Amino acid sequence: MPALKPGRHGTAVALLLASAAFAVQAEQAYRWKDRAGTVHYGDRAPENASGRVERIPLTDGPHAAVRLRIEESDGRYAAWADNALAGPVEVMLHYARNRNFASRPALPARAVVPAGGKALVADLFTADGARPGDFEVYLDGVPGDPNAKPREFDYLIPLPSVPLRIEQGFGGGYSHADAQNRYALDFAAPIGTPVMAARGGTVMQVESDFAQAGLSEETYGGRANFVRILHDDGTMALYAHLQQDGALVRVGQRIRQGQQIGLSGNTGFTSGPHLHFAVQANRGMRLESIPFRMRGPEGVVQFAR
């Protein structure tokens, strides 16, 4: 089962976001020096640079999610975060290296980027104009709004067509020990079992291209196919390990409770076919799973730790 952990990937002046939760646009940035020795960055190669222009490849990812964009104007640099998800993302901008640069606000700086929108995270500028300087920055990100206020809700069992069997519950020692998965459930299910929305909301994120599975967390951790649905109270449901092409919804689609959203599978870091289900919230640059109540045909289901 995947530990869908936000973290850092990529290179300087690129977005450094990790896991199946995020991916980076496969693009490139450029770095060069002017005649005064100041290092410049941009997403386009300069026409009249003095000296060599270095091309910096950015990290690849299956789908673009959030992108760090640097805009230069008169020696000042505006660091923007662009969000392609159908839900908010909290980001934090850091220095990887800094020589004679300052920023407003001071780094590290946070911002919440709305669904499909952009946010100015910080302005960067030379601290002492008499001396040359350069910098490298990176961006961390976590899905969801840190101001979300979860409400009590009765979730439906997402696999109503098969007998209820939970292979790993809350606090499971195999892969439910971290904050993101502590209150997750692993439902046993044959590959191709219809997966229904346990709660209605908006499809925030979809990954459906991955075909492999294995027990190497380094190789397969965070690579499972999944659907992330944003609820009206700001919480998010994660349905993971779907089969390849097993997501039957699209980003931005409004989903009702009980609607089919996918087909279960066996992709990513997993020991066998199952559906990984968790309700998560952003707790301020920390994605955490939260306890939830689930109702079946015979009433509320009790989950032992």
N, C-alpha and C positions, 0 to 999 in steps of 0.2 A: 504494500500500500504506500502511496507516495506521501512523503512529508513535503507538502507544497509550501516551501519556505521562501519568503522574500529575502533578497540579499543583494549581492553585487556581482555583475558580470561586465565585460566590455573594457573599453580603454578610455584614456583621458579625453575630455571634451565629447564623450559619448555617454549615452545612458547606461548606467550600471545597475541593472535590475535582473533578478534571478528567478528561476523556477518556472513551473508551468503557469504560475500566476501571472508572469509577465514575460514579454519577449521584446527584442530590440529590432528596430528597422535595420535591414541590411543596407547600409549606406556607407559613406566615407566622409571624413573631415580633412581639413588641410591646415598645415602649420607653416609659418614662414616668418622671417625677420625683416624689419624695415631697416633703413640706413642708420638709424640711431641704435639699432641692436635690440629693439623691443620685439618680443615674440607676438605674433597675431594668429588667431584661429578663425576659421570660417567653414561653412558647408559648400563653398564654391572656391575654385582655384583663382588666385588673384591674377589680373592681366599683366600688371607691371610690378612684380616683386623683385627686390634686390637680393640675389642669392637663391639658394635651392628651396623649392616648395616641397614639403614633406606630406605625403598622402597617408592618412591614418584610417585603416579599415575599421568600421564599427562592428560590434558583435552581431552575429546572425541570430535569427529567431524564427519560429514557425509563423507567427503572426505579429504584426506591429501592435504595440500596446501603448507605451509612453515613450516620448522622445525628448531628449534635451537638445534645445536649439540655441545657438549663440549668435547674437546679432551685434555687429560692431558699428559704432558711429563716433567719429572724432576721437578715437582712442579709448572709448568706453565700451564695455561689453554688457549687453543685456542677456541674461540667462533665462530662457523661457522653457516651460514644460508643456508639451502638447500631448493630450490624452485622446487616444482612439477608442477607448472602452466606452460602453454604454452605462457607465456608472462612475462615481467620483474616485479619485486616487489622491492619497497624500504623498508628497515627495519631500525629500530633504537634499539640499545641495551642499557638497563638501569640497574642500580643497584636497587634491591629491598632492599638489606641490604649489608653493607660493613664494615668489620673490618680488618684493616691492609692489604688491597689489593689495588693495583694500576693497571692501564691498559694502553695499547698503541694501538690506540689512547685513550685519556681520554674519559670515559663515561659521558654522552650519546654519542654513536658513530653511524654513519649512514653508510649504504652501499646499492648499487643497485645490486640485485641478478638477473642474466639473466634467461631467460626461461629455465626450466629444468636443471639449473646449481646451483652453490654454490658460496659463497663469504665468505672470512674471515672478520668478523666484528671487532674483537679486540682480543688482547692477554692480559690475566690477570695473575698477579704474586704478590707474597708477597712483600709488600712495605719495611718492616723491617724484614730481615731473622732471627733476634734474638727473635722475638715475634710471637706467633701463630696468625692465622687469618682465617677468613672464609668470604664467600660472597654468595649472591643469586642474580641472574640476570633474566631479562625477556626481551622479544623481542616484539616490536610493528611492524606492517607492513601495507603498503598501496599498492594496485596493481598499476602497471604502472611505467613508467620512468619519474622522475621529470623534465627531460630535453626535454620532448616531446613538439613539436611545432605544435599545431592544424592548419589545413589548411581549407579554405572555401570548402564546399562540399554540394551538393544537395542530401539529404537523401530521400529515398522512403518511402511512408506510409507502415508500416509493416503489416497491415491487409487489403489488397486490396479486399478481398472477401466479406466484410460486409460494410454497410454504415458507413461513417466517423462520429463518435460521440465522442467528447472528454469530459470526466467526470471531469477532473481536469487538468488545464494547468500550465503554468509557474507561479511560486510563489503562487500556490494554498494553501489556509490556512489550509486545513485538514492535509496534510503531505508533502507539497512541500515547506516548509519554511526554511529547513536547506540547507547547501551548496551542499550536495550530490544530492539533489532532486529539487533544486530551478528551474532548467530548464528541468524538466521532464514532460512527458505527460502521462495521463491515458486514454487509448482508450477503450471504451466500446466494449465488445466482448463476445458472448456466449462461454461457455466452449467447447473446441475442435476446435476452429477456427484456420485455418492454419496461422502461424506467419512466415513472410518472412524477410530476412536480408535487413535492410534499407541501408546498405553499406557493401561492401565486406571486408574480413579480415581473421584473424585466430581465431579459437575458443580457447579462453584463459581459460575458466572455465565453468563447467556445474554442476548444481545441479538439480536432478530430482526425488528424493526419498520421498519428503515431501507430505503428503496427506491432511493436515488439514488447516483450515482457521478460523479467528476470529478477534474480535475487541480489544483484549488485546495485546497492543504493547509489554508488558513484556513477554508474552507467545509466541507470533507469530512474533514479529519484527525481521526481518532479516532471517526468516526461509522459505521464498518463494522459489519455484523452479525457476531457472533462467538460462540464457545463457549469458555469457560475451564474446564479440568479440573484439579483438584487431585490430585496423586499422593501415594502413601503416604509418600514421603520429604520432602514439603513443597514440591517443585517444582510448577510449573504449566505445562500446555501450552495454547497459544493457537491457535485455528483461526479465521481471520478472512477477511472478505469474503464470507461466506455470502449466498445470495440471500435476498430478503425472505421471511419465514416459513420460512427454510431450516434453522432449528435444530430437530432432531427429538428433543431431550432436554429435561428439566426440571431446574431447580436442585434440588440435593440427591440426584439420581438416581445410583446406583452404576453405573459403566460398565465393561465388560470390554474388554480389548485386541481390536481387530478389529471391534468393534460399530459399526454405522452411527450417527453422531451428527448428520449434517446433509447439506445439499446445497450445493455450491460455487456461488459467484455472482460479482457484480461490483458491490459496494457500498462506498461510502466513497471515500477518497483512493486512486485506482487508475487505471492506464492501460488496463486490460482485464481480462477474466475470469481469475481465478487464486485459489489458496488460499495464504494467508500462514500459515506454521507456525513457531512458536518455542517453546522450552522456557525458562521464566523462573523466577527466584528473587528473593526480597526480600533485598537485601544491607544492610538497615538503612536504611529510608526511601528506598531506591533499588531500582527494579525493573530487573533486568538479565537479558538473555538469556545462556544458558550453552551451551557446545558439547555436542553430543549425537552418538550413534552410531545410524545407521539401517540396518536390514537389509531387503533385498529378496529375491526368489526366488533370486537368484544369489549371495547373501552380502551382506557389508557394503558399503554404497554410499559411495564416496569423493566428498567435496564439496570442490571447489577454492575457495580464497578469491577 
